[in-house]
Amino acid sequence: QVQLVESGGGLVQPGGSLRLSCAASGLAFRSYAMNWYRQAPGKERELVATISTASSSTTYADSVKGRFTISRDNAKNTVYLQMNSLKPDDTAVYYCNAAWKRLGLDYWGQGTQVTVSS
């Protein structure tokens, strides 16, 4: 059974930092591209960051470039999202996603709430 478990969310003041983690089990983690999405109330789910299988490539939404960093540790089956200089617009539920496009495999975590507010 595949499980993706996010952690690290919470309440932070504007300008603060958080580090999200997503621990994966039940899948060949090294073979999956890993993604972080977010969904704010009343908005569509948005792709925030992507990292390739061997960490050779990362991509970011324009809204988070220069502030967020995605990384992965294949030995720990874990992907991270370091979020710095947080803004109120970053408030959302953040979801971890594992994707193996060639095989059409796609898994999601349950989400973790990030709230940026003073």
Residue, then its C-alpha position, 0 to 999 in steps of 0.5 A: q500500500v502506497q503512503l505519502v505522509e506530509s508533515g511540517g505545516g503550521l502557523v507562521q508570521p509573514g517573512g518566516s520559514l517552514r520546512l515541509s517533509c513528505a515520507a513515502s512508503g510502499l513504492a519505488f521512491r527513486s523512480y518517481a518524480m516528486n511534486w508539491y502542490r498547494q490549494a488555497p480556499g476557493k482556488e484550484r490546486e496549483l503545482v508549486a515545485t517538482i524534482s526529478t528522480a535523481s534530483s538533477s532537475t527542479t522547477y518552480a512556480d513563478s510565485v515561489k521562485g527564489r523563496f522555496t527549495i525542493s529537495r529529496d533524499n532517496a535513501k530516506n524516501t523523503v521529499y522536502l520543501q523549504m519555504n522562506s520569506l513566506k507571504p500571506d498568499d502562500t496560505a494553503v493546504y500543501y500536498c505531496n505527489a509522486a508521479w511516474k508518468r510513463l506508467g501512469l502512476d500517481y499518488w497523493g498525500q493527505g495534505t498539510q495546512v500552512t497558514v501565514s498570518s500575523 
